[in-house]
Amino acid sequence: EASAWPPVLAQAASLLEEAADLLVLHRDFAAAVERCEAGCDSLGPGPGSERCERRWEAEVKCSLCVVGIQALAEMNRWREVLSWVLQYYHDPEHLPPKVLELCILLYSKVREPQVLLEVGSAWLGDESNRSLPEYGCLLELYVLQVLVPLGRAEEAGRLVRSSHLDGHKQQELLGTICERQCQGAQQEELHSDAEKEQGAAAPTVLGALSQKLLTIFTLLRRALRSMSSHFYLLPYKKMLLATFLLYLVVVRLDPASPTSLPFIYKLVQLFRQAWAAVFSPVPRPPIQD
């Protein structure tokens, strides 16, 4: 009964209940982490005086850490999870199985399994943990979620063969390791082929772009050549003379004066001739067979 617990353990259980409510109901993750830290700090590192008290203290502390891990993950502070947990358990081999399982799943999901290499190896190598009923599940989880994704298939095989799992379970797990290794090799091969195809497609695209630019430049050159040949046929002397007469009429002469009329008449005639020369079709030489 919770009422029969020591005051310290009852206080930690109350903080655990508050943290769970803040996490699930109120979605106040920062406050939930604060309650979990207060509960773990109240329990302290030392065990209880009786076996039952030690068991309940371990359960409450483990539950506080589980709630705290979930709250930190919700705030995207997953990088702090492992160091946050180890400040209450100090040594990796003392982590509760549930806490270690949650850490493996979390760091595997965020694609940072290398963080659990030393912690998982230390926990699985501890003799006192080998007798726990969760040992086999954690071994399989560590092998498939940490070692195999990191390309440590040989190390995973040695760890499985040296474990206390029965022969059938060992063979099944070794087969899963080989299957995951083959799948990883196939994915790497497909990724490499995709990169090669992208690299081969890039010059093709550049070649097509270069061909289009070359076509545009060719058409532009032809247009400029046609324009230059057309302007070459213009009567430059008449154009210069018309410009000069325009200058005399506008600047030096009075258009209202009767003496300016002959000049204006000649200017109009010159502009008509220049207009006809510019917009008349260019004569082409006859085509000979």
Summary of the structure (lengths in Angstrom):
residues: 289
radius of gyration: 44.3
end to end distance: 118.1
largest distance: 133.0
contacts: 764
relative contact order: 0.04
helix: 80%
strand: 0%
